[in-house]
Amino acid sequence: MSLAKKAVELKGGTVTLMSLLVQSIEPEEVKAALKEKIEQAPTFFGGAPILIDFSGLEGLNQKTIEPLIVAVRESNVMPIAVRGAEDELHDRLRELNLPPLRAEDKSLQKEDDKIQRIVGSPRVESRPIRSGQQVYAQEGDLIIMANTSAGSELIADGSIHVYGPLRGRALCGVTGNDKARIFCESLEAELVSIAGNYKVLEEIPAELQGRRVQVWLDEHKLNIEPF
Amino acid sequence: MSKIIVVTSGKGGVGKTTTSASIAAGLARAGKKTVVIDFDVGLRNLDLIMGCERRVVYDFVNLINGESNLKQTLIRDKRVDNLWILPASQTRDKDALTKEGVEKVLKDLMRDKFEYIICDSPAGIEQGARMALYYADEAIVVTNPEVSSVRDSDRILGILQSKSRRAELNQSPVTERLLVTRYDPERVDTGQMLSVNDIVELLAIPLLGVIPESKVVLESSNQGRPVVLENESTAGQAYDDAVARLLGEKRPMRFLTSEKKGFFKRLFGR
């Protein structure tokens, strides 16, 4: 009996959704621009569910909002929600069968910033990191003021700074921070990695080896440059 | 106050026991009451290098287990005053070494006013090697001029920093010194071997000495004589320099360049 299937179940999750940033108050302009977009890739856009985003659009009010939504609906896409509309327009949106979403949740963003600041304290090591040793700077930067050896492992949630030769493995942003970087006085590393994107020694151009460099991530591509 | 010095390397066959024997004999010759302990339980060698294998009655493990006392177990060297040998057991394995047991023996030796306690570590990074370095105040890291030996020395330095008693109790760290052995300047010149500078750069610890490759080392090992007693040989002199530096004397590094083969080589080149 307890094994019987429930009629409904609520599950949390995230879905990828296209959002349509509307930047004109003129329905005809919106319609024309959308038509052009859709013609470029009809199978991709045709009937696709989208989120209408009015963020930053001036002149949006009780009167102008409906024609814009109609224009979108007539363009062979399916708006399923709206965001970026002022609170006083939310009732009007519900009448149009479009649930309003909160604009970019600023309160949450602030909370994130606060966390970033609290956890920012670095781990500093002044003695050489030897082969077989592993140093992890949790929730912060790792700063090494000495040599690191082949066969050592430097791991940080934040960035890694080595004031000496970097000879072992250096993995930064291991919890996903793709803004983390690696800095060293002499690049001789076996492996460098930022947020899971890595390069081994063989893939590092010879002219960069032994140089004072920084490593950073740009769109999943590791960049290594002398400085 | 006794000083406990571990002679270690990680890698096998680089000259730990040869070095332990020579450093201990050198210190004793300088008038310091010294004991050298073989931690290589099950693969006992130090007694052979020291030429006292026929006089072994009790061993390190007997002492740990309370089956013998210091007086019965320590073997007095016949050539050098102030020098004693504590041989390893050949019939046991490294698990016979415990922190408590080793500490007890070291305390007994300290009470007996030994100035230097030299611990000859087995190869590897397991129980035997860890016990040999655990109580060390100083470490002599023996390295051959080749990459795998340097890598292993680096590993053992990491263990000294994290697994020694001094590290665990957050005391001042173990003093680390590098001893490069089997150094052949000619092969360094032709790029077959790492140079002393390369090794020092990689390991980043102070250099205690460089022992040149020499036939005399094998010969004296076979005869059970510490190399440091071979005053005529380059290796013997280099060990003597290393001992002097250990005692605080400043001596320039010798035997770092390839010598010309000629009259002097024939005369002195043993």
Interface residues (C-beta under 8 A of the other chain):
Chain A: R127 P128 I129 R130 S131 G132 Q133 A146 N147 S149 A150 G151 S152
Chain B: I125 R151 D152 D154 R155 L157 G158 I159 Q161 S162 P173 L202 A204
